[in-house]
């Protein structure tokens, strides 16, 4: 495969992965499933590797299991709870230093002294790890393992950079809903900065608040959207369940394809008191799909 064709294949695969992952996030799919899809995407693009995503537990300064679709389960279990530090393997060091760490050969890399026997027992010879950065700083690591000595190429680094960002979006979005239950202030910051368009509505669907991503998508201000019901903003093209596909008419005349997911927030008595809507722009993905079908 030529470099030009390889780059085109990578771009299309990454676009599909981004749209698919963001749709899952908007649809409320559990974080481990979303991260598994991110890791699997890289494994498809780099068939000779194994990926692992670990999540930083700030209270204990350890890394916890997030996703590892093709690593041996016993290995993943043993590194669950890995301490962070300069000499704690590639992932522990990457989380501690905040920079990518490459161990071309774990049998000789000094950062792997405590873990090389474990890696060798599972046929792993090389590991490079990249910190995942969210709004609060490092939130985890994205590791790539090989069964032979390996130094990542520029293409591989670029792929990991793109997918690491996608993982950070998923992790930050997951933290948003934990923040809702934990702290209204944390929720406000996470809501306002979220990369996915979001709205908070009354129980009847009347918009009370929107974030910048949604206002940009709709081309309307907070004032213009307040009080408008969700049903007035979108035209469903599939059954209005969670999530459902819809279109919207932008003020500049464009018709955009979106995926909408609505989740109720219950009060103390269990009755919904408000709704949280996630709106994802899939216009580019749908256009690419229609183009492929027309060939």
Backbone bond lengths (Angstrom), bond angles and torsions (degrees), N, CA, C in turn:
res aa  C-N    CA-C-N  psi(-1)  N-CA   C-N-CA  omega(-1)  CA-C   N-CA-C  phi
1 X - - - 1.452 - - 1.530 109.39 -
2 X 1.360 117.18 128.99 1.453 120.36 179.38 1.520 110.11 -69.46
3 X 1.345 115.63 160.05 1.461 119.26 -179.59 1.523 111.20 -61.44
4 X 1.356 116.85 -38.78 1.463 120.35 -179.26 1.523 110.76 -63.34
5 X 1.338 115.32 -45.04 1.458 118.98 -179.50 1.535 110.67 -68.82
6 X 1.340 115.74 -37.77 1.457 119.99 178.30 1.524 110.41 -62.54
7 X 1.334 116.71 -42.36 1.461 120.80 179.12 1.524 110.76 -63.62
8 X 1.346 116.79 -40.24 1.461 120.29 179.07 1.524 110.64 -65.08
9 X 1.347 115.77 -41.13 1.462 120.22 177.96 1.525 110.72 -63.27
10 X 1.326 116.27 -42.91 1.466 120.44 178.35 1.517 110.83 -61.23
11 X 1.324 116.52 -45.46 1.467 120.50 -177.76 1.520 111.10 -61.58
12 X 1.337 116.57 -44.10 1.468 119.57 179.81 1.524 111.02 -65.63
13 X 1.344 116.36 -41.67 1.466 120.07 -179.86 1.518 111.11 -64.49
14 X 1.341 116.64 -40.79 1.457 120.46 179.71 1.517 111.35 -67.96
15 X 1.334 117.23 -37.51 1.457 120.70 177.31 1.526 110.57 -63.20
16 X 1.332 116.32 -44.95 1.458 120.27 178.39 1.524 110.88 -63.25
17 X 1.346 115.58 -41.41 1.465 119.54 -179.98 1.519 110.52 -64.21
18 X 1.321 116.58 -44.04 1.460 120.17 -179.04 1.521 110.65 -61.18
19 X 1.330 116.29 -47.75 1.462 119.09 -179.18 1.524 110.96 -63.80
20 X 1.343 115.69 -43.43 1.464 118.95 -179.03 1.511 112.55 -64.56
21 X 1.313 116.56 -42.86 1.467 120.25 -179.51 1.524 110.67 -66.91
22 X 1.330 117.21 -43.70 1.464 119.54 180.00 1.524 111.32 -65.56
23 X 1.321 117.30 -34.18 1.463 119.49 174.98 1.528 110.51 -63.69
24 X 1.328 116.67 -40.62 1.468 120.26 178.57 1.528 110.78 -65.02
25 X 1.327 115.91 -41.49 1.457 119.37 178.52 1.523 109.76 -61.33
26 X 1.341 115.41 -48.69 1.459 119.46 -179.00 1.524 111.90 -62.74
27 X 1.333 116.57 -29.37 1.459 120.91 -179.95 1.517 114.54 -84.82
28 X 1.339 117.08 1.93 1.456 119.97 176.57 1.513 114.84 78.22
29 X 1.337 117.85 21.98 1.467 121.08 178.24 1.535 108.51 -66.24
30 X 1.335 118.56 138.95 1.475 120.98 -179.07 1.527 112.34 -54.58
31 X 1.329 115.94 144.93 1.464 121.57 -176.88 1.528 113.33 -55.02
32 X 1.344 120.87 -44.55 1.475 118.60 -179.96 1.526 112.91 -57.53
33 X 1.338 117.30 -36.92 1.469 120.24 179.03 1.530 111.02 -68.33
34 X 1.333 116.53 -39.17 1.460 120.36 179.01 1.530 110.06 -65.47
35 X 1.331 117.00 -45.24 1.471 120.66 -179.41 1.529 111.01 -66.38
36 X 1.327 116.81 -34.04 1.465 119.93 176.43 1.518 110.56 -61.60
37 X 1.343 116.54 -39.74 1.464 119.35 178.58 1.528 110.86 -65.89
38 X 1.331 117.34 -38.24 1.465 120.70 177.74 1.528 109.91 -62.33
39 X 1.338 116.57 -47.46 1.464 120.41 -179.19 1.521 111.30 -64.79
40 X 1.322 116.65 -40.71 1.469 120.87 -179.50 1.520 111.25 -63.84
41 X 1.325 116.83 -33.69 1.463 120.54 177.81 1.525 110.66 -59.26
42 X 1.329 117.13 -46.15 1.469 119.48 178.96 1.520 111.04 -66.33
43 X 1.319 117.48 -39.13 1.465 119.79 179.90 1.522 111.69 -64.28
44 X 1.328 117.44 -29.43 1.470 119.93 175.37 1.523 110.81 -71.69
45 X 1.332 116.30 -37.65 1.465 120.53 -178.92 1.523 112.07 -79.06
46 X 1.340 116.84 -23.91 1.475 122.55 177.83 1.529 107.15 -128.47
47 X 1.319 118.22 80.73 1.472 121.56 -169.85 1.530 115.27 -60.30
48 X 1.321 118.57 -17.23 1.469 119.99 -176.22 1.529 112.31 -97.81
49 X 1.322 117.72 17.26 1.465 119.56 -177.57 1.524 111.86 -120.05
50 X 1.329 114.74 167.36 1.463 122.91 174.10 1.527 106.72 -128.40
51 X 1.311 117.22 132.82 1.459 120.73 -176.25 1.521 111.90 -109.45
52 X 1.328 114.23 150.20 1.452 120.97 176.52 1.524 108.97 -142.00
53 X 1.328 116.10 132.65 1.454 121.40 174.57 1.522 107.85 -115.78
54 X 1.320 116.04 121.56 1.460 122.08 178.73 1.523 109.10 -113.22
55 X 1.328 116.12 146.68 1.465 122.50 -177.22 1.520 109.82 -109.24
56 X 1.321 116.38 134.56 1.462 121.29 -177.76 1.525 111.04 -79.10
57 X 1.341 115.88 125.42 1.452 122.93 170.95 1.529 106.55 -97.89
58 X 1.326 116.63 104.11 1.462 120.16 -173.44 1.526 112.67 -66.87
59 X 1.317 116.78 -33.10 1.458 119.45 -177.22 1.523 111.84 -64.53
60 X 1.331 116.63 -39.15 1.462 120.36 -177.86 1.523 113.32 -102.94
61 X 1.347 117.17 -3.05 1.479 122.04 -176.69 1.524 111.10 53.67
62 X 1.332 114.98 45.42 1.457 120.76 178.16 1.524 109.62 -129.19
63 X 1.325 115.57 165.59 1.458 122.36 177.23 1.516 108.79 -108.32
64 X 1.331 116.00 129.43 1.456 121.14 -178.96 1.528 110.64 -111.23
65 X 1.318 114.85 154.24 1.466 121.15 -177.13 1.525 111.85 -59.01
66 X 1.317 115.93 132.22 1.457 121.49 174.33 1.520 111.43 -116.02
67 X 1.341 115.65 -53.88 1.465 121.35 178.77 1.518 108.92 -163.83
68 X 1.325 115.82 144.79 1.469 121.62 177.13 1.524 107.16 -162.72
69 X 1.335 116.98 74.34 1.471 120.38 -169.70 1.520 116.19 -60.67
70 X 1.352 118.21 -28.94 1.463 118.04 -176.09 1.521 114.37 -120.94
71 X 1.324 117.95 -1.40 1.461 119.95 175.96 1.530 109.35 -73.77
72 X 1.328 118.25 149.06 1.470 119.57 175.44 1.528 110.45 -57.80
73 X 1.331 116.20 135.79 1.461 120.72 -177.09 1.521 111.62 -59.49
74 X 1.334 116.80 -35.11 1.465 119.47 -179.30 1.524 111.23 -66.91
75 X 1.327 117.26 -35.39 1.459 120.65 177.26 1.531 110.44 -67.70
76 X 1.331 115.80 -46.36 1.470 119.81 179.57 1.519 110.97 -59.52
77 X 1.316 115.52 -38.84 1.466 120.07 -179.90 1.530 111.19 -65.28
78 X 1.333 116.57 -39.14 1.466 120.88 -177.40 1.527 112.27 -70.08
79 X 1.339 118.05 -30.81 1.465 119.13 -179.12 1.523 112.09 -93.96
80 X 1.320 117.80 -1.00 1.465 121.09 175.39 1.530 108.37 -69.00
81 X 1.322 117.17 117.66 1.462 120.66 -175.14 1.518 112.61 98.41
82 X 1.343 116.67 14.58 1.463 122.04 179.72 1.530 110.80 -59.94
83 X 1.334 116.54 130.26 1.464 120.26 177.29 1.518 109.77 -71.26
84 X 1.328 117.15 152.01 1.457 119.83 174.84 1.531 108.87 -95.52
85 X 1.330 115.70 145.73 1.458 120.41 -178.10 1.516 109.90 169.67
86 X 1.306 117.18 165.63 1.464 121.51 -177.09 1.524 113.22 -59.65
87 X 1.326 117.77 -32.82 1.460 121.55 -174.70 1.528 112.20 -112.72
88 X 1.334 116.36 28.11 1.462 120.62 -177.70 1.525 111.23 -105.60
89 X 1.342 116.25 54.69 1.446 120.64 -179.84 1.516 111.40 67.95
90 X 1.333 116.69 -174.58 1.463 120.65 -177.78 1.522 111.95 -67.94
91 X 1.350 116.84 -43.13 1.462 119.95 -176.00 1.526 111.77 -71.89
92 X 1.320 116.96 -45.86 1.461 119.62 178.66 1.509 111.92 -60.16
93 X 1.329 116.28 -39.43 1.465 120.53 179.61 1.528 110.99 -71.35
94 X 1.339 117.59 -41.02 1.470 120.66 -179.29 1.523 110.85 -63.13
95 X 1.342 116.90 -41.59 1.461 120.05 178.60 1.514 111.28 -67.17
96 X 1.317 116.61 -37.47 1.471 121.73 -178.41 1.530 111.63 -71.65
97 X 1.336 116.54 -44.04 1.456 121.62 -175.58 1.524 113.26 -86.04
98 X 1.341 115.99 -23.81 1.455 119.64 -177.45 1.509 113.74 75.83
99 X 1.332 117.43 19.89 1.462 122.57 179.84 1.530 108.84 -136.17
100 X 1.344 118.15 156.55 1.465 120.11 176.71 1.525 111.00 -61.22
101 X 1.321 115.55 143.32 1.467 121.94 179.41 1.521 108.32 -127.30
102 X 1.322 117.08 123.21 1.462 122.13 -178.44 1.525 109.95 -111.04
103 X 1.324 116.65 123.65 1.464 122.23 172.02 1.520 106.02 -112.14
104 X 1.330 115.41 95.84 1.472 120.11 -177.38 1.523 111.09 -62.98
105 X 1.316 116.96 -31.51 1.463 122.65 178.67 1.526 107.59 -143.87
106 X 1.327 117.04 108.00 1.471 119.89 -175.73 1.525 111.63 -69.71
107 X 1.330 117.59 -16.28 1.466 119.19 -179.84 1.521 112.36 -75.14
108 X 1.330 116.76 -16.34 1.471 120.06 179.92 1.526 112.98 -121.32
109 X 1.314 117.85 -14.76 1.465 120.31 -178.19 1.531 109.71 -70.27
110 X 1.336 118.78 125.05 1.469 121.23 -175.99 1.527 113.74 -63.73
111 X 1.344 117.50 -22.63 1.464 119.56 179.38 1.520 112.25 -73.72
112 X 1.340 116.26 -10.53 1.459 121.26 -176.65 1.526 112.85 -107.06
113 X 1.305 118.79 11.71 1.463 121.00 -176.22 1.527 111.45 -53.90
114 X 1.338 117.54 -43.98 1.461 120.82 -176.93 1.521 113.39 -79.20
115 X 1.346 116.65 -10.97 1.464 118.74 -172.89 1.528 113.95 -123.29
116 X 1.342 117.28 -3.05 1.472 118.54 -174.00 1.519 112.35 -66.67
117 X 1.326 118.33 -33.70 1.467 119.76 178.27 1.521 110.44 -66.98
118 X 1.319 116.28 -40.80 1.461 120.64 177.78 1.527 110.30 -62.14
119 X 1.338 116.59 -45.84 1.463 120.01 179.10 1.523 111.03 -63.34
120 X 1.339 116.61 -43.77 1.463 120.24 -178.94 1.512 112.07 -62.82
121 X 1.324 117.25 -36.91 1.464 120.99 -179.81 1.521 111.70 -65.09
122 X 1.330 116.38 -19.65 1.470 120.28 -179.47 1.530 111.94 -112.42
123 X 1.331 116.18 15.71 1.461 120.84 173.80 1.515 114.98 72.64
124 X 1.336 117.86 24.59 1.460 121.49 -178.41 1.523 109.89 -103.51
125 X 1.333 117.29 128.26 1.465 121.01 -173.24 1.533 112.85 -115.80
126 X 1.335 117.75 -29.44 1.466 120.91 -178.74 1.517 109.54 -134.43
127 X 1.335 115.70 150.15 1.466 119.94 178.06 1.520 109.37 -153.32
128 X 1.331 115.63 127.68 1.464 119.46 171.40 1.514 108.33 -125.24
129 X 1.319 114.59 139.62 1.455 120.41 -171.88 1.517 110.52 -130.87
130 X 1.338 115.05 139.43 1.465 122.20 -178.80 1.521 108.93 -119.61
131 X 1.338 118.53 131.41 1.464 119.15 177.18 1.522 111.14 -66.44
132 X 1.313 116.82 140.44 1.463 122.74 174.42 1.521 106.89 -95.28
133 X 1.324 116.42 121.16 1.464 120.37 -177.24 1.522 110.97 -105.75
134 X 1.329 116.06 126.21 1.452 121.80 175.05 1.511 109.99 -112.39
135 X 1.323 116.16 -164.76 1.462 119.86 -179.84 1.528 111.86 -62.13
136 X 1.344 116.31 -30.97 1.473 120.10 -176.07 1.519 112.71 -95.15
137 X 1.335 117.87 14.17 1.459 120.99 -176.87 1.511 110.90 102.46
138 X 1.324 117.54 -147.69 1.465 121.17 -179.85 1.534 109.06 -69.15
139 X 1.333 116.48 126.16 1.467 121.42 -179.29 1.528 111.79 -117.49
140 X 1.336 117.15 -4.54 1.456 119.84 -179.81 1.513 110.91 173.10
141 X 1.331 115.42 -168.33 1.469 120.62 178.77 1.525 109.70 -137.75
142 X 1.319 114.77 150.86 1.468 122.38 177.36 1.529 106.11 -119.11
143 X 1.337 116.64 108.46 1.464 120.81 -175.69 1.523 111.42 -107.20
144 X 1.330 114.59 146.75 1.459 122.02 176.64 1.529 107.68 -125.37
145 X 1.315 115.97 119.74 1.472 122.22 -179.33 1.530 110.09 -105.37
146 X 1.335 114.73 149.58 1.460 121.57 173.36 1.529 108.93 -132.43
147 X 1.314 115.54 154.89 1.457 120.76 -178.59 1.520 112.08 -90.50
148 X 1.330 116.37 5.85 1.470 122.18 175.29 1.522 107.01 -142.00
149 X 1.324 116.54 168.00 1.458 118.78 177.52 1.532 109.07 -58.46
150 X 1.323 115.88 143.01 1.473 117.91 -173.84 1.519 110.69 -157.03
151 X 1.321 115.53 138.32 1.458 123.46 172.26 1.537 106.58 -118.45
152 X 1.332 119.03 121.68 1.471 120.14 -175.23 1.521 112.49 -62.28
153 X 1.329 114.72 140.62 1.464 121.09 177.00 1.531 109.02 -83.70
154 X 1.331 115.96 170.33 1.469 119.68 178.39 1.528 110.38 -63.78
155 X 1.344 117.27 -35.92 1.465 120.11 177.30 1.515 110.22 -62.73
156 X 1.320 116.32 -45.52 1.462 120.21 -177.88 1.524 111.21 -64.89
157 X 1.319 116.96 -39.51 1.466 120.17 177.71 1.527 110.63 -62.76
158 X 1.328 115.77 -40.92 1.462 119.53 -179.87 1.528 110.98 -64.77
159 X 1.333 116.59 -42.71 1.460 120.17 178.25 1.531 110.89 -60.41
160 X 1.317 115.96 -45.06 1.466 119.88 -178.89 1.529 110.46 -65.95
161 X 1.328 117.72 -39.56 1.465 120.09 177.87 1.526 110.77 -58.88
162 X 1.328 116.61 -43.79 1.469 120.29 -178.37 1.532 110.87 -66.53
163 X 1.322 116.38 -43.39 1.461 119.57 -176.98 1.524 111.73 -76.61
164 X 1.335 117.03 -28.10 1.460 119.72 174.39 1.523 110.25 -63.45
165 X 1.325 116.46 -40.48 1.470 119.74 177.18 1.530 110.42 -62.98
166 X 1.325 116.38 -41.40 1.465 119.95 179.25 1.526 110.51 -62.82
167 X 1.336 116.17 -40.33 1.467 119.56 176.94 1.522 111.02 -63.00
168 X 1.325 116.94 -37.29 1.471 119.50 -179.54 1.521 111.23 -65.64
169 X 1.331 116.82 -36.78 1.468 120.18 176.94 1.533 110.18 -62.28
170 X 1.337 116.04 -43.26 1.464 120.21 179.46 1.522 111.48 -63.99
171 X 1.327 116.77 -43.70 1.467 120.92 -178.08 1.523 110.74 -67.06
172 X 1.328 117.16 -42.68 1.460 120.43 178.86 1.526 111.13 -64.03
173 X 1.339 115.78 -40.57 1.471 119.01 -179.72 1.527 110.26 -65.78
174 X 1.319 116.73 -39.67 1.463 120.52 177.15 1.527 110.46 -61.51
175 X 1.328 116.18 -41.40 1.463 120.62 -179.79 1.517 111.59 -64.72
176 X 1.332 116.41 -26.55 1.455 120.78 179.96 1.525 111.66 -57.70
177 X 1.331 116.80 -44.63 1.457 119.03 -175.46 1.526 111.53 -77.49
178 X 1.322 116.75 -27.11 1.459 118.28 171.40 1.515 109.98 -68.10
179 X 1.323 115.38 -36.27 1.460 120.06 179.14 1.524 111.05 -66.44
180 X 1.326 117.20 -32.74 1.463 120.26 179.97 1.521 111.11 -58.97
181 X 1.314 115.52 -42.93 1.454 119.12 -179.41 1.527 111.84 -78.10
182 X 1.321 115.97 -24.97 1.471 120.43 -172.65 1.525 113.26 -92.37
183 X 1.306 116.30 -38.88 1.459 117.78 -174.04 1.517 110.46 -162.57
184 X 1.323 117.06 124.75 1.454 120.76 178.93 1.528 111.59 -63.38
185 X 1.322 116.96 -34.19 1.459 119.68 -179.79 1.520 111.12 -68.94
186 X 1.314 116.76 -44.03 1.462 119.63 176.42 1.523 109.91 -62.25
187 X 1.329 116.52 -38.95 1.459 120.02 178.51 1.527 110.62 -62.54
188 X 1.329 116.54 -42.60 1.459 119.90 -178.76 1.524 110.91 -59.13
189 X 1.335 116.76 -46.25 1.468 119.55 -179.51 1.530 111.10 -64.91
190 X 1.327 116.32 -43.95 1.467 120.03 -178.62 1.519 110.79 -65.86
191 X 1.320 116.51 -39.31 1.471 121.73 179.20 1.524 110.60 -63.98
192 X 1.331 116.70 -50.17 1.457 120.76 -175.62 1.526 112.26 -63.47
193 X 1.332 117.45 -35.51 1.468 121.27 -174.73 1.519 113.87 -92.95
194 X 1.333 118.06 -0.87 1.455 119.90 -173.60 1.520 111.88 -65.36
195 X 1.331 116.53 142.11 1.465 121.45 -178.90 1.519 112.26 -75.50
196 X 1.316 117.98 -18.24 1.465 122.95 178.97 1.522 108.99 -94.51
197 X 1.334 116.40 138.64 1.455 120.44 177.45 1.514 110.89 -62.31
198 X 1.322 117.32 130.55 1.457 120.87 -176.46 1.526 110.80 -138.23
199 X 1.334 114.80 149.27 1.462 121.01 175.06 1.515 108.91 -138.89
200 X 1.330 115.66 146.47 1.456 121.76 169.87 1.526 106.17 -108.96
201 X 1.322 116.07 132.68 1.458 119.59 -178.75 1.524 110.43 -128.03
202 X 1.312 115.24 165.14 1.460 120.75 169.92 1.525 108.00 -70.21
203 X 1.318 116.65 171.94 1.463 120.31 -177.86 1.522 112.24 -59.49
204 X 1.344 117.29 -26.59 1.466 120.47 -179.76 1.522 113.08 -86.75
205 X 1.349 117.26 3.47 1.460 120.67 177.26 1.507 114.65 92.46
206 X 1.343 118.65 2.23 1.468 120.80 177.74 1.529 109.99 -75.83
207 X 1.326 116.58 126.53 1.452 121.52 -175.31 1.532 110.95 -66.44
208 X 1.338 115.46 131.42 1.459 120.61 175.30 1.524 111.64 -113.08
209 X 1.341 115.40 -22.21 1.465 118.31 -177.94 1.516 110.00 -160.14
210 X 1.327 117.58 145.58 1.470 122.53 177.49 1.521 109.01 -135.62
211 X 1.335 115.77 157.51 1.465 118.08 174.00 1.533 109.85 -99.26
212 X 1.318 115.35 171.42 1.465 120.54 -174.66 1.523 111.84 -62.00
213 X 1.344 116.49 -38.06 1.467 119.85 -178.62 1.525 111.01 -60.19
214 X 1.338 117.57 -40.21 1.465 120.37 180.00 1.525 110.45 -72.57
215 X 1.329 117.03 -40.51 1.468 118.88 179.79 1.527 110.94 -62.68
216 X 1.340 116.20 -39.02 1.470 119.48 176.78 1.521 110.81 -64.04
217 X 1.332 116.24 -41.68 1.464 120.96 -179.02 1.523 111.10 -63.72
218 X 1.327 116.70 -41.87 1.464 121.22 -176.90 1.526 112.69 -84.76
219 X 1.350 116.44 -16.97 1.455 119.35 -178.11 1.514 112.92 68.46
220 X 1.340 116.07 31.06 1.465 120.36 -177.53 1.521 109.76 -135.99
221 X 1.316 116.60 155.32 1.457 121.62 -177.58 1.524 110.93 -85.15
222 X 1.332 115.41 167.24 1.465 120.53 176.29 1.529 110.40 -57.62
223 X 1.308 116.40 -42.88 1.467 120.49 -179.30 1.526 110.93 -62.03
224 X 1.338 117.00 -42.13 1.465 120.67 -179.08 1.524 112.14 -66.60
225 X 1.342 116.86 -29.54 1.467 120.36 -175.48 1.522 113.09 -90.02
226 X 1.317 118.03 -25.05 1.462 120.69 -177.27 1.527 110.88 -61.80
227 X 1.331 114.95 126.84 1.448 121.18 179.92 1.514 114.57 92.75
228 X 1.352 117.04 -17.37 1.467 120.61 178.41 1.529 108.94 -74.78
229 X 1.321 117.28 138.16 1.462 120.28 179.40 1.530 109.84 -83.25
230 X 1.334 115.24 146.49 1.460 120.06 -178.54 1.518 111.83 -54.37
231 X 1.329 116.18 -38.28 1.464 120.42 -177.64 1.525 112.04 -62.37
232 X 1.334 116.67 -21.08 1.461 120.13 179.81 1.523 111.98 -85.00
233 X 1.327 116.99 -14.55 1.462 120.57 -176.02 1.517 113.23 -90.94
234 X 1.329 116.71 -28.55 1.459 120.75 -172.93 1.522 111.02 -127.61
235 X 1.343 114.63 148.91 1.460 121.12 174.40 1.520 108.21 -110.10
236 X 1.346 118.64 106.65 1.467 120.40 -176.87 1.526 111.81 -62.44
237 X 1.340 116.13 140.78 1.462 121.19 173.98 1.522 110.19 -114.54
238 X 1.338 116.55 -9.11 1.463 121.96 170.81 1.525 107.05 -128.65
239 X 1.320 117.02 171.83 1.456 120.59 -179.69 1.526 109.63 -55.08
240 X 1.348 117.06 131.89 1.474 120.45 -176.73 1.518 113.35 -72.16
241 X 1.321 114.43 66.43 1.460 120.81 174.63 1.525 107.25 -108.16
242 X 1.311 118.93 -172.90 1.477 120.79 -176.83 1.520 110.15 -110.11
243 X 1.338 117.65 117.14 1.466 127.34 -8.62 1.528 111.44 -85.79
244 X 1.343 117.22 166.87 1.455 120.40 175.98 1.529 109.14 -135.86
245 X 1.338 115.22 155.62 1.458 120.67 179.02 1.519 109.61 -91.13
246 X 1.330 114.88 145.04 1.459 120.19 -177.90 1.520 109.01 -152.09
247 X 1.326 115.96 172.64 1.455 121.84 171.93 1.526 108.39 -122.95
248 X 1.322 115.40 158.36 1.456 120.20 173.84 1.514 108.69 -139.64
249 X 1.306 115.06 151.38 1.462 120.84 179.75 1.526 108.99 -101.39
250 X 1.339 115.71 114.86 1.464 120.41 179.98 1.527 109.04 -79.69
251 X 1.338 117.95 148.15 1.468 119.93 179.53 1.523 114.87 -56.16
252 X 1.353 117.18 -23.20 1.464 118.84 179.79 1.526 112.66 -83.22
253 X 1.339 116.26 3.72 1.456 120.70 176.09 1.508 115.35 100.95
254 X 1.344 117.56 -11.86 1.461 120.22 179.65 1.522 111.52 -73.81
255 X 1.344 115.71 148.08 1.458 121.55 170.56 1.524 107.47 -105.20
256 X 1.316 117.34 121.02 1.460 122.34 -175.97 1.523 110.78 -106.89
257 X 1.337 115.49 142.53 1.461 121.64 174.00 1.525 108.15 -92.48
258 X 1.320 116.94 132.41 1.462 120.99 -178.87 1.517 110.16 -137.06
259 X 1.329 114.71 160.81 1.456 122.47 170.56 1.524 106.71 -116.04
260 X 1.328 116.30 127.85 1.461 121.68 -175.36 1.522 109.62 -116.85
261 X 1.319 116.20 132.84 1.455 122.16 175.57 1.513 108.24 -130.07
262 X 1.330 116.74 131.65 1.461 121.60 -178.28 1.523 109.32 -122.28
263 X 1.345 116.55 126.41 1.465 121.88 -179.14 1.520 109.60 -120.41
264 X 1.340 118.11 131.24 1.463 120.26 178.50 1.523 111.60 -78.68
265 X 1.313 115.97 147.65 1.467 123.08 172.77 1.520 106.70 -114.48
266 X 1.332 116.50 115.28 1.459 120.85 -174.13 1.527 111.70 -88.16
267 X 1.333 115.32 151.02 1.446 121.73 173.69 1.515 110.70 -85.10
268 X 1.315 118.26 -174.56 1.469 122.05 -178.81 1.518 114.15 -57.24
269 X 1.347 116.14 -29.24 1.464 119.78 -179.07 1.524 113.19 -88.90
270 X 1.336 116.30 4.63 1.456 120.30 178.83 1.511 114.82 86.26
271 X 1.315 118.17 -3.90 1.458 122.30 -179.72 1.532 109.54 -88.25
272 X 1.351 118.65 132.11 1.464 120.36 -179.78 1.528 111.81 -57.45
273 X 1.331 115.74 130.29 1.461 120.51 178.55 1.523 111.27 -109.42
274 X 1.307 116.99 -17.39 1.449 121.98 176.32 1.508 109.36 -160.80
275 X 1.323 115.43 170.68 1.463 122.20 179.04 1.517 108.88 -125.80
276 X 1.333 115.67 148.30 1.461 121.18 171.70 1.522 107.44 -117.33
277 X 1.314 115.92 122.34 1.461 121.44 -178.70 1.523 110.29 -108.65
278 X 1.325 115.97 134.13 1.467 123.17 173.27 1.522 107.74 -108.76
279 X 1.315 116.74 132.45 1.469 120.94 -178.26 1.525 108.54 -128.64
280 X 1.319 115.81 119.56 1.464 121.62 -177.12 1.525 110.61 -114.78
281 X 1.327 116.38 128.12 1.466 122.32 177.13 1.532 109.44 -78.69
282 X 1.342 117.06 115.94 1.466 121.31 178.45 1.532 110.77 -117.84
283 X 1.323 116.39 22.12 1.469 120.58 -176.45 1.518 111.66 -57.57
284 X 1.326 117.28 -46.74 1.466 121.41 -177.71 1.522 110.79 -64.00
285 X 1.334 115.73 -41.65 1.465 118.52 -179.88 1.517 111.14 -65.48
286 X 1.329 117.56 -44.42 1.467 120.23 -179.82 1.524 110.89 -63.33
287 X 1.322 117.91 -37.92 1.461 120.67 178.52 1.523 110.50 -64.01
288 X 1.344 116.69 -41.28 1.469 120.59 178.48 1.520 110.62 -64.19
289 X 1.339 116.90 -39.06 1.462 120.40 179.10 1.524 110.69 -65.34
290 X 1.334 116.78 -43.05 1.472 119.59 179.26 1.528 111.15 -64.79
291 X 1.336 116.78 -36.53 1.461 120.24 178.64 1.523 111.13 -65.09
292 X 1.355 116.43 -41.74 1.467 119.19 178.78 1.525 111.00 -65.47
293 X 1.318 117.25 -39.37 1.466 120.61 -179.58 1.519 112.12 -67.26
294 X 1.336 116.53 -27.96 1.464 120.70 -177.98 1.517 112.82 -79.96
295 X 1.341 117.14 -14.11 1.465 120.02 -178.25 1.519 111.27 -69.86
